C-alpha cells in the first residue's frame, strides 16, 4: 500500500437520518474481491468517521458522478475492474433469510428463477434510479422513481399517501422515528413491485418485519 502521489483525499456525506459522513486520504493498493483482483487501485482511508454503528468500511458501487476524490477523481471500482471481467456487470442478491451474494462479471443462473427483467436506469444524479416503478397493495397503488442502494437494503421509501394506505389496515400501526411499528401478532399484507410493464414481483408482508423493539 502506498500513499497516492497526488495527495488525494475524499469526503462523503451519506443520505441517512443522521447525515453520516467519512473522510480521509486516498492510497493506492491492490483490492481483492473474491476471485477478482484490481491492482494499484485508489482506496479512501477513513481517518474521520461519523456513523451510529461500527463498520469495517464501504465499497461504493454508484456512478462516477458521486465520486468525491480530490484534486482529481479516481475511477470507480467497476471502471477499474472492467478489463478483468467477463462482462462489465455486477449482481447483488439480498435475502432476508440467508447470506447474500455479490458477483462481478457474470450472472449466476442458479440464484434466480424465471427470466431476468430489464429496466432503464437514470444515472443523472450518480445513483441507480429506476423512474417508473409501480408499487401496489390492496386497493392502493403508486408509480414513482426508486433508488436502489445496497447500503440501505433494510429500507423502502415510497410516496407518503401510498405508505399510509399500506399500513392503514394494520391495527395499532404507527410511525415511530421514521419507521413504522406495529403489534407483533399483526398480519401485514403483501406488496407487488413492478419494474417493467406486465412484470411484477411479490414482496411478502412478513419481510417488512425488521425486529422487535420492546417487550
N, C-alpha and C positions, 0 to 999 in steps of 0.2 A: 504494500500500500504506500502511495506517495501523495504528498500534497499537490493539488493541481497547480501547474506552473503559472496560471493566470490569477492566482489568489482568488479563486471564485468562491462565492457564498450563495446561500439560499435563505429564503424567509417565506414561510407558508402559514396562512390562516385558514382553518377548515370550517366548513359550514355546519357547525354544531351549535347547540343551545348555549354552550359556554365559550364559543369562539376560540376553540383550542388552537394552539399555534406551535410552531417549531422553527428553529433557525440554526445556522452554523456554517462552517466551511465545507467546501467540496473537495474530496480526494479522489484520485484515480486508483482503481483496484480491479481485480478480477471478481466477477459476480457469477455465482453458480446457482442455478435454479433447477433442481433435479438433475437431469442429464444435459441441460443447456448451460454452456459456459460462454460468457461475454467478457473478453479481456479488456483491460485498460478502460474501464467504464467510470464515469463521474458519479460518485455517490455522496450524498449530503450526510454529514456527521452532525447529529443533533447535540449542540452544546447548550441550547436553550430549549426546554420542552415544557409546555403548559397543557397538560391533559388531566382529566379527572380520574384516570385509571392507569395502571402500569402497562407498559408495552415494550417490545423489543425494537420496533421500527415500522416504517411504512414502505410499501412499494407502490408507487403511483402508476396507474395504467390509463390515465386520461390522455388527452391530446396535447400537442406541443404548446398550444395557446396558454395553458396553465403553468408552464414551466417558469419558475421564478429565479433560476440560476443567473447570477450576475458576475462579471460585466457582460458575459456572452452566454446565451442559452446553450445548454448541453442537449444532445439528443435524448429522446425518451428511451426507456428500456426496450420498447418494441422497435424503434428505429434502429437502435444499436444492434439488436439481435436478429434482424431480418435476414442477414446474409448467412446465418447459421441455421435457419428454419426451413422445413419442407414447404410450408406455406406461411405467408405473412399474417398469421391469425393467432389468437389465444382463446381459450374456452374456460369458462368458470362454471362449476357445478356446486351449488349450495343446497344442502339438505337439512331439514330440521331434526333428523333422527340418526344421522351418521356423519362421518368425516367427509368434508367437501374435497373437490379436486380443482387444480389449476394446471392446465396443459398449454404448452406453447408449440405452435407449428402444425398442429393436426387436430382432427376431431375424433374422439374415441367413440365409435358407434355403440359400444357396449353400455354407455352411460345414459342412453335415452331410448325412448320407444316412439314409433311413428315416424313422421317426417319433420325435418327441421323447418322452421318458419323464419323468413327473412323480413326485415323491416328497415326502412331508410333511417339513418342516424343523422341528427342535426348536431354537428360538432362545432357550430359557430362560436360557442362560448367555451369550448375546450372540454366539455363533458359528453358522456354517452347519453344523448337525449333522443327519445322517440316521440314525435309530435302528436300522433293520433292514436293513443291507446284508450280503449273503452273498458271501463270498469262497470260491472253490473251485479246487483244482488237484490233479490226480491223484485219490487217494482221500481227501484232506484237505479239510475244509470248516469254515467258521465263520460265524455270523451275529452281527454286532456293530454298535455305533454307530461312525460315522466322521465326522470333522471335515474339511470341505473348505476349504482355506486356500491361496490363490494364493501366499502368502509362503513356503510350504514345498512347492512343487509338485514338487520332486525327491524327496519322501519319502512313503512309505506306511507307516502304523503299524497293526499288526494284533495279534491275540491271540498271545502267545508260542508257544503249542502249535502253532497253525497255521503260524506263521513257521518254526519248527523243522522241521515236516513238509514245508514247501515247499522248504527248502534241503537236506533230508536226502539226496535223490538226487544232489546235485552233489558229486562227489569233490573234497575239498580246500576246500570252502566253510567259512568260519568267521566268527564275529562279531568285528569289529575296531573299537573306538572308536565303538560304537553303530550301525555299518553292517555289512552282510555283504560279504565279499570272497571271490573265487573265481578259479581259474586262467582265463586269458583265452580258452582254447580250449574252455571248458565249454559244454555245452548247458543252457539254462535253460528249463524248461517254461513254457507259457503259463498265464495265470490268468483265470478267469471272475469278473466282478464283476456282481452283481445288485442293483439299487437298487429294483426293483419286482417283484412276482410274475410269473413267466414271461417276464421280460425280463432279458437279460444282455449284457454287453459283454466281449469278449476283449482282454486286455492281453498283448501279445507278450512273451515272456520276454526278448527282446533289449533291450527298453526299460528293464529293470532295471539295465542297464549304465551307470553314471554316469561311467565313465572309468577309465583305467589309473592305478595308484598306485605302480608300481615297474617296474624293467626286467625 
